Amino acid sequence: MDLKRHQSLIQQIYFKKDSKRGLPKTFNWLIEEIGELARAVRKSDKKRIAEEFADSLAWLLSVGSILGIDAEQAMKKYAHGCPKCHKKPCRCKEAANKKIRR
C-alpha cells in the first residue's frame, strides 16, 4: 500500500473523531505516541518498536489530514535526494556537537 492509500485509510477510520477533537489535542496524541516509540527504542523491543512506529505514523497522517496536507505530495520534497545537497545518500556536512537536522 502506498502512502496516499495509508493516509486515506487512516482518514476513513479516524478523521471524524480526530477533527472533532481538534488539531491541538490530536497533535498531543501524536507526541505521546512518539514518546512510546522512544521508550520502545531505548528498550530495543523490536515488536513494540514496530507497533509504536505504526501508531506514530497513523497519528502523523491524521494530523496531516486535519491540516489538509497530502502526505504523498509533501514527501516529494525528498524525491530527488536530500533537499539541501540533492544527493542520495545525503552528503551534507554535520557540525560537531550539533543535533542532526533534516
Secondary structure, 3 states (H helix, E strand, C coil): CCHHHHHHHHHHHHHHHHHHHCHHHHHHHHHHHHHHHHHHHHCCCHHHHHHHHHHHHHHHHHHHHHHCCCHHHHHHHHCCCCCCCCCCCCCCCCCCCCCCCC
